[in-house]
Amino acid sequence: MTNVLEAKQITKQFPGVLANDAVSFDLRPGEIHALLGENGAGKTTLMNVLYGLYKPDQGEIKINGEAVNLQSPNDAIAHGIGMVHQHFMLIPVFSVAENIMLGCETVKGLALDRRSVAARVKDLSHQYGLDVDPSALVQDLPVGLQQRVEIVKALYRKAQILILDEPTAVLTPQEAEDLSKIMRELTKKGVSIIFITHKLKEVLAVADRITVMRAGKVVGSTTPAETTEADLANMMVGRNVILKVEKAAAQPREPVLQVENLSVLDKRDLEAVRGISFEVRAGEVLGIAGVQGNGQTELVEAITGLRHARSGRVVLAGKDQTNQPPRPLVENGLGHIPEDRQKHGLVLQFPITDNMVLCTYYQPPFARGGIRQNKAIDENAYALVQQFDVRTPSPFVHASKLSGGNQQKVIVARELSRPIKLLVANQPTRGLDVGSIEYIHKKIVEMRDAGAAVLLVSAELDEIMSLSDRIAVMYHGKIVAVLPTAEASREQLGLLMAGSTVETVKI
């Protein structure tokens, strides 16, 4: 059987980084081949070579047995390769149909033929079980549906090879499950899929084959039947990884964060947080569980000064901080790992050195008498890059040049390296590999044990259950239950997250 795609001895070097070191990879007809590896292992670089975004320094690419020279994504598309990037390439104010036809427009006379494109999109959606409305505006769609639009866009261009780059990094567990079904449906119709990820459970559940990369090289290939999560983690990181969070029982003390009858509007001026109250105490982790879109984003933004509350109070360390901007909150002991790392966590055009001191650049030792102290800023960045294993050739590289996972590490390093009373961690390990997740979980537990209060918001139920001491479940903008983690089960939490009442769920 001829492979639909072969990459032979691909080498790609950037200044100071050997991203791909003689990498060979192949894809068979109608299979899901998972490419697994840590952040910075070279997975995305290899896929960018296969999609024509990068030209390899050495090596050969074959499609259906024939050598090809991919100079651009247009060449890749012409050879039947489609790619869905981790950060979607969609224009929010355009409709689904307009986004899909962008770059290969269909015209009728002098006007765009939206009707025929919409009909084709409907047909593809039905054929592959993607359920996309061609007339909907992309900005109104949840993340899971935006991803489906990207897949339809590739299929519209007749892709037979689909590259999915970290496709579940921004999805809820339910959306990730839906994507798995869609991937299986696609392979039944003859599409071959390269599935780039670092989530071990997903790989074992959905892949036909698994190839693992580490430090720019392929270190092995296997199948789900022949391996385990622990084996894959070892291959990725090169050492044994503790997949379960190890922590002693919490010793909670006085309340650090008190949220009282808080109501918050979303960007459409609809009530997203509906009069909720809770507290987080020093020395504990309170986890917020819930399907994304139930008010968690607006709640966190109101607590961290990024969104005004309509009513209610936010009290941090005994001080009323309701509707204060971020700086007074930070100065009163707030640390924040935001949900959207690029929008709220980094200045992408700044180097890592400056991003590491965004909260403290005006304070000693980074400034004296209003004068910036470059040596102290640089030394701080060198130390944190090493401590938090940020994969970069230099701390002077712009944040925009880092992979998503390494961007997240910069934020985590900045927030966890200063003295804080409250850590608000919103999706803290989104886009990170198992080694980094292990490290960050350990640091969060250390912060708790040192007396910080931790508010954890995560779409990963496993993360909520393993890190939290208490769990609050959010549904439709309200907290419907708060229970000790020791008394909670996945089934109970799942029912509460889906709208069941405490009375109907046995707790």
ABEGO torsion letter per residue (X at the ends): XBBABBBBGBBBBBBGBBABBGBBBBBBBGBBBBBBEBBGAGAAAAAAAAAGABBBABEBBBBGGBBBBBABAAAAAAAGBBBBBABBBBBAABBAAAAAABGBBBBBEABBBAAAAAAAAAAAAAAAGAGBBAABBAAABBAAAAAAAAAAAAAAAGBABBBBBGAAAABBAAAAAAAAAAAAAAAAAGBBBBBBBABAAAAAAABABBBBBBGGBBAEBBBAAABBAAAAAAAAAGBBBBABBBBBBBBBBBBABBBBGBBBBBAAGBBABBGBBBBBBBGBBBBBBEBBGAGAAAAAAAAAGABBBABEBBBBGGBBABGBBAAAAAAAGBBBBBABAAAAABBAABBAAAAAAAAAAABOAABBGGBBBAAAAAAAAAAAAAAAGBBBABAABBAAABBAAAAAAAAAAAAAABBBABBBBBGAABGBBAAAAAAAAAAAAAAAAAGBBBBBBBABAAAAAAABABBBBBBGGBBABBBBAAABBAAAAAAAAAGBBAAABBX
